[in-house]
Amino acid sequence: MLLEDASKAIAEKPRSRRGQGSETTWEVGNQKIVQGDCLAILKDMPAESIDLVITSPPYNIGVAYKTYQDRQPRDAYLKWLAEIGKQLSRVMRDGASFFLNVGSTNSDPWLPQDVSGSLRDIFCLQNHIVWVKSISIGDDTVGHFKPITSQRYLNHNHEAIFHYTKSGNVPVDRVAAGVPFKDKSNIARWGHKADRRCAGNVWFLPYETVKSRAQKFDHPAGFPITLPERCIRLHGKASACVLDPFLGAGTTLVAAQRLGCKGIGIEIDPHYVNSSLGRLKREIEDG
């Protein structure tokens, strides 16, 4: 579906942005998609209006996006992310959470730490979560990974999720994002109200099996919908307003729609805007 075809089925609401020309927004269900540069758009958003940020920025490792050039000098890249972090802090409420997914490569293992360090003076790092994509247990492997051919490196099967808050003291709903007890006797023994416990800070969230680029919504670097779903549940606030400043194929907004939250997604590339629009429309049509 082309962007102009999508705009016929979904309300298009252009508006002017001070000093930035114009931006175009679409509304689908409870979700809003804004096409444009995220830093400029964030500067125009009202302060303390967002409950939850879930996003994954370009990793600066040369991913082949449609228009964005994913290879900048490291210092310039980190400075850019810090500027975005300042604007995210401004638009976040005091009790808001910010979940940032960052990956790396075997030849550039310090990237997640460098990104996290660029935000150190802006946020408190409340939780550091390891997202496991694939794991080998005994002789069995579960999940998906990109195999590499190397005499030096192992296959790279995990990424980081940094949970930032303004104070470092934001309550989360560990049970809502939790898992059932393996030993059911622990429910009564420790006085739990339900068969649910904290899942900890290592999350095994595998991708669904796909056999074509179309099944990945024609985006080279998306995350599985279970990732934003778990972040929303962990945040624990009903009807939260969720923001993804690097929307990509729209996974965060699909998760927000499923869980009854309002969402705002910012995306600079019209091709990915189109993918998100079509995906959200199908999500609503499918119920």
C-alpha positions as CSV (number, residue, x, y, z in Angstrom):
1,M,0.0,0.0,0.0
2,L,1.5,3.4,-1.0
3,L,1.6,6.3,1.4
4,E,-1.0,8.2,-0.6
5,D,-3.3,5.2,-0.6
6,A,-3.0,4.9,3.2
7,S,-3.8,8.6,3.7
8,K,-7.1,8.1,2.0
9,A,-8.2,5.5,4.6
10,I,-6.6,7.2,7.6
11,A,-7.1,10.8,8.7
12,E,-4.2,13.0,7.6
13,K,-3.7,16.1,9.7
14,P,-1.0,18.4,8.4
15,R,0.0,21.3,10.6
16,S,2.8,23.9,10.6
17,R,5.7,23.6,13.0
18,R,7.5,26.8,14.0
19,G,10.5,27.4,11.9
20,Q,10.5,23.9,10.5
21,G,8.1,24.1,7.6
22,S,5.4,21.5,8.0
23,E,4.9,18.1,9.4
24,T,2.2,15.5,8.6
25,T,0.4,13.4,11.1
26,W,-1.9,10.4,10.8
27,E,-4.2,9.0,13.4
28,V,-5.1,5.3,13.5
29,G,-7.1,4.1,16.4
30,N,-5.5,5.5,19.6
31,Q,-2.2,6.0,17.8
32,K,-0.6,9.0,16.1
33,I,2.2,8.9,13.6
34,V,4.2,12.0,12.9
35,Q,6.5,12.1,9.9
36,G,9.6,14.2,10.3
37,D,12.9,14.7,12.2
38,C,12.4,13.5,15.8
39,L,14.6,16.1,17.4
40,A,12.7,19.0,15.8
41,I,9.3,17.4,16.6
42,L,10.3,16.7,20.2
43,K,11.2,20.3,20.8
44,D,7.6,21.3,19.9
45,M,5.9,18.7,22.1
46,P,4.4,19.9,25.4
47,A,6.5,19.3,28.5
48,E,5.6,16.4,30.9
49,S,3.1,14.9,28.5
50,I,4.5,11.4,28.1
51,D,4.2,8.4,30.5
52,L,6.4,5.9,28.7
53,V,9.1,6.0,26.0
54,I,10.1,2.8,24.2
55,T,12.5,3.0,21.3
56,S,15.5,1.7,19.5
57,P,17.6,4.3,17.7
58,P,19.8,3.6,14.7
59,Y,22.9,1.9,16.1
60,N,25.4,3.7,13.9
61,I,26.8,0.4,12.5
62,G,25.9,0.8,8.8
63,V,22.4,-0.7,8.7
64,A,20.9,-0.2,5.3
65,Y,17.9,2.0,6.0
66,K,15.9,3.6,3.2
67,T,17.2,7.1,3.6
68,Y,19.0,7.6,7.0
69,Q,22.8,7.2,6.8
70,D,23.6,4.9,9.7
71,R,27.3,5.7,9.8
72,Q,28.3,8.9,11.6
73,P,31.5,9.9,13.5
74,R,31.0,8.3,17.0
75,D,31.3,11.7,18.9
76,A,28.7,13.3,16.6
77,Y,26.4,10.3,17.0
78,L,26.6,10.3,20.8
79,K,26.1,14.1,20.9
80,W,23.0,13.7,18.8
81,L,21.5,11.1,21.0
82,A,22.2,13.2,24.1
83,E,20.3,16.1,22.6
84,I,17.4,13.7,21.9
85,G,17.7,12.5,25.5
86,K,17.4,16.0,26.9
87,Q,14.2,16.5,24.9
88,L,12.8,13.2,26.0
89,S,13.4,14.1,29.6
90,R,11.6,17.4,29.1
91,V,8.5,15.7,27.6
92,M,8.4,12.8,30.2
93,R,6.3,13.1,33.3
94,D,8.1,12.7,36.7
95,G,7.0,9.1,37.0
96,A,7.7,8.1,33.4
97,S,10.0,5.3,32.2
98,F,12.2,5.3,29.2
99,F,13.2,1.9,27.7
100,L,16.1,2.1,25.2
101,N,17.1,-0.9,23.2
102,V,20.6,-0.8,21.8
103,G,22.6,-3.5,20.1
104,S,26.2,-3.9,19.1
105,T,28.5,-5.8,16.9
106,N,31.4,-8.1,17.8
107,S,33.8,-5.7,16.4
108,D,32.2,-2.7,18.2
109,P,31.2,-4.2,21.6
110,W,31.4,-0.9,23.5
111,L,28.5,0.7,21.6
112,P,25.7,0.1,24.1
113,Q,27.9,1.3,27.0
114,D,28.9,4.4,25.0
115,V,25.2,5.2,24.2
116,S,24.2,4.7,27.8
117,G,27.1,6.9,28.9
118,S,25.8,9.7,26.7
119,L,22.6,9.8,28.7
120,R,24.2,9.5,32.2
121,D,23.9,13.1,33.0
122,I,20.2,13.2,31.9
123,F,18.6,10.1,33.4
124,C,19.0,7.6,36.2
125,L,19.7,4.1,35.0
126,Q,17.1,2.2,37.1
127,N,17.4,-1.2,35.4
128,H,19.7,-2.8,32.9
129,I,18.0,-5.6,31.0
130,V,19.6,-8.2,28.8
131,W,17.3,-9.1,25.8
132,V,18.2,-12.7,24.7
133,K,17.2,-13.5,21.1
134,S,18.4,-17.1,21.0
135,I,19.8,-19.4,23.7
136,S,21.3,-22.9,23.7
137,I,20.2,-25.2,26.5
138,G,22.0,-28.5,26.5
139,D,21.9,-29.7,22.8
140,D,18.9,-27.6,21.9
141,T,18.7,-24.1,20.6
142,V,15.6,-21.9,21.0
143,G,15.1,-18.6,19.2
144,H,16.6,-16.9,16.2
145,F,19.9,-15.2,15.5
146,K,22.0,-14.1,12.6
147,P,24.9,-16.6,12.1
148,I,28.3,-15.2,11.3
149,T,31.4,-16.8,9.8
150,S,34.4,-16.0,12.0
151,Q,37.5,-17.4,13.4
152,R,37.4,-14.9,16.3
153,Y,33.8,-14.2,17.3
154,L,30.7,-16.0,18.6
155,N,27.3,-15.5,17.2
156,H,25.8,-12.4,18.7
157,N,22.5,-13.4,20.4
158,H,21.6,-10.6,22.8
159,E,21.1,-6.9,23.0
160,A,20.7,-4.3,25.8
161,I,17.6,-2.7,27.1
162,F,18.3,0.3,29.4
163,H,15.5,1.4,31.7
164,Y,15.9,5.0,32.5
165,T,13.8,7.3,34.8
166,K,14.3,10.8,36.1
167,S,14.7,9.9,39.7
168,G,15.7,6.2,39.8
169,N,12.8,5.7,42.2
170,V,9.8,4.9,39.9
171,P,7.7,1.9,41.0
172,V,7.1,-0.8,38.3
173,D,4.6,-3.6,38.1
174,R,7.0,-6.6,38.4
175,V,4.0,-9.1,38.5
176,A,2.3,-7.7,35.4
177,A,5.5,-8.3,33.5
178,G,6.3,-11.5,35.3
179,V,6.1,-15.2,34.7
180,P,4.5,-18.2,36.5
181,F,6.3,-20.0,39.3
182,K,8.1,-23.1,38.3
183,D,7.7,-24.5,41.8
184,K,4.0,-23.9,42.7
185,S,4.6,-24.5,46.4
186,N,6.4,-21.1,46.4
187,I,3.1,-19.3,45.9
188,A,1.7,-20.1,49.4
189,R,5.1,-20.5,51.1
190,W,6.0,-16.9,50.3
191,G,2.6,-15.4,50.6
192,H,2.1,-14.5,46.9
193,K,-1.5,-13.6,45.8
194,A,-1.2,-15.2,42.3
195,D,1.0,-17.6,40.3
196,R,3.2,-14.8,39.1
197,R,6.7,-13.7,39.9
198,C,9.2,-11.1,38.7
199,A,10.8,-12.3,35.5
200,G,14.2,-10.7,36.4
201,N,16.4,-8.6,34.2
202,V,17.2,-11.2,31.5
203,W,14.3,-11.5,29.0
204,F,14.2,-14.2,26.4
205,L,12.1,-12.6,23.6
206,P,12.6,-14.5,20.3
207,Y,11.5,-13.2,17.0
208,E,8.7,-15.0,15.2
209,T,9.9,-17.2,12.3
210,V,9.9,-15.3,9.0
211,K,10.9,-16.3,5.5
212,S,10.8,-13.0,3.7
213,R,11.6,-9.3,4.1
214,A,7.9,-8.5,3.8
215,Q,7.2,-10.5,7.0
216,K,9.6,-8.1,8.8
217,F,7.5,-5.2,7.4
218,D,10.4,-4.3,5.1
219,H,12.5,-2.9,7.9
220,P,16.0,-4.1,8.6
221,A,16.2,-3.6,12.4
222,G,12.9,-4.1,14.1
223,F,12.3,-5.8,17.5
224,P,9.6,-8.4,18.3
225,I,6.2,-7.0,19.6
226,T,6.8,-8.9,22.9
227,L,9.5,-6.4,23.8
228,P,7.3,-3.2,23.9
229,E,4.4,-5.2,25.3
230,R,6.5,-6.3,28.3
231,C,7.8,-2.8,28.8
232,I,4.3,-1.4,28.8
233,R,3.2,-4.0,31.4
234,L,6.2,-3.4,33.5
235,H,5.5,0.3,33.6
236,G,2.1,-0.7,35.1
237,K,0.0,2.4,34.3
238,A,-3.3,1.9,32.6
239,S,-4.0,4.0,29.5
240,A,-0.4,5.3,29.4
241,C,0.7,7.7,26.7
242,V,3.6,5.9,24.9
243,L,6.2,7.6,22.7
244,D,8.6,6.1,20.2
245,P,10.8,8.7,18.6
246,F,12.3,6.2,16.1
247,L,9.1,4.4,15.1
248,G,10.5,2.3,12.2
249,A,7.9,-0.3,11.3
250,G,5.6,0.7,14.0
251,T,5.9,-2.2,16.5
252,T,5.7,0.0,19.6
253,L,2.4,1.5,18.5
254,V,0.9,-1.9,17.6
255,A,1.8,-3.0,21.2
256,A,0.3,0.2,22.6
257,Q,-2.9,-0.3,20.6
258,R,-3.2,-3.9,21.8
259,L,-2.8,-3.0,25.4
260,G,-5.2,0.0,25.4
261,C,-2.6,2.8,25.4
262,K,-2.4,5.9,23.4
263,G,0.8,6.2,21.4
264,I,2.8,8.7,19.4
265,G,5.4,7.5,16.9
266,I,7.9,9.8,15.1
267,E,9.5,8.5,11.9
268,I,11.6,10.5,9.3
269,D,11.3,8.0,6.4
270,P,8.0,8.0,4.4
271,H,8.5,4.4,3.4
272,Y,8.5,3.2,7.1
273,V,5.7,5.6,7.9
274,N,3.7,3.8,5.2
275,S,4.6,0.4,6.7
276,S,3.4,1.5,10.1
277,L,0.2,3.0,8.8
278,G,-0.7,-0.2,7.0
279,R,0.3,-2.4,9.9
280,L,-1.8,-0.4,12.4
281,K,-4.8,-0.4,10.1
282,R,-4.6,-4.2,9.7
283,E,-4.2,-4.6,13.5
284,I,-7.4,-2.7,14.1
285,E,-9.3,-4.5,11.3
286,D,-8.2,-7.8,12.8
287,G,-9.4,-6.8,16.2
